[in-house]
Amino acid sequence: MNYQEKLNELLLLTAKQNASDLHIAVGRRPTIRVDSVLIPLAKETVLTKEDAEGLVLSLLNDEQKKSFAEKKQVDFSYNFEDKARFRVNVFFQRGFMAAALRLIPSQIRTIEELMLPPILHDFTRLNQGFILIVGPAGHGKSTTLAAMLDEVNHTRNDHIITIEDPIEYLFSQDRSIISQREVGQDTISFQDGLRSILRQDPDVIMIGEIRDPDTMATSMTSAETGHLVFSTLHTNSASQTIDRIIDSFPPNQQGQIISQLASTLVAIISQRLVPRVGGGRVPATEIMLVNPAIRNLIREKKIYQIDLVIETSVQEGMMSLNRSLVNLIKKKEISIEQAESYSLNPSELRILLERS
């Protein structure tokens, strides 16, 4: 088998099927994910150890092969003949090589095209503050972030600096200057890239993902010093995000972090991509805006009360995840069963449905 040709064939099929992911693993046929569902490619043969190894190694350059041998996994972006771009993680499982490839659309879609709440436009007009997009892996955080940054790009004369691992969406500079820095290639680490970022005259900063307390602290400091900072976290809700941030620091630092968080945080957007009636996926979003009430709750560490403030502040533009799910049910975009499976509080969802 010519593994490079087979890989190209699989990548082209993934793009044509509008799949979100391609999986390569020993003992299974190559498998794609379409609308959250894994689909083995019936025309392909079950992959042997040699097949998986051949396909994985076809993805890697010499430097990546060396890193893979040392670290047993490696993240990178992969351009397929200018037809498609993938975010790739290659890894070992039970001693065999495997890979997960996420298709990155070539076009950056707008907030409207993604069916996201219009209030996201407001965040792109801010000059300062800290905005977090949160949710499980594979639920569109990077896509939402790209839509917001591209709106800044088309509407403001700013310098946007991104630090990503790896670079996902490629931006075409319009009114803004965009400097995209990849961890490992353009900077040693998120933390190292952030440490020098204020010397590069940024207006808007995007950190692909906050993975450690140091990166979190530097992000908040950047927002404090007059910059608009966007990032993502793998958390389920706004209140859980704030708890996670505070708890990631040792007790003797938490007072300062709480103070910084209360003063710099502007909004948390939590999202899920829910299977749509008739195919595709549609976003359900929780929107928390940091108003004086939420600022006080953060300072007083009464995080458990935040969900109630979100639920009772619809007029201000806030939105609970359950209310977003109910709105999608009423529009016949999603089924009640799907809404319940994605809700963090299904019993409250049913009460909201009865009242609406």
CORSUL-V15998 format. One record per helix or strand. SS is the DSSP state (alpha for helix, beta for strand). FROM is the first residue (numbers start at 1). TO is the last residue. If there is no record, write none. Layout:
SS/FROM/TO
SS/FROM/TO
//
This chain:
alpha/3/16
beta/21/24
beta/31/34
beta/37/40
alpha/49/59
alpha/62/71
beta/73/80
beta/84/93
beta/96/104
alpha/120/123
beta/129/134
alpha/141/155
beta/159/164
beta/177/183
beta/187/187
alpha/190/200
beta/204/207
alpha/213/224
beta/228/233
alpha/238/247
alpha/251/264
beta/265/275
beta/281/289
alpha/292/299
alpha/303/311
alpha/314/316
beta/319/319
alpha/321/330
alpha/336/342
alpha/346/355
//
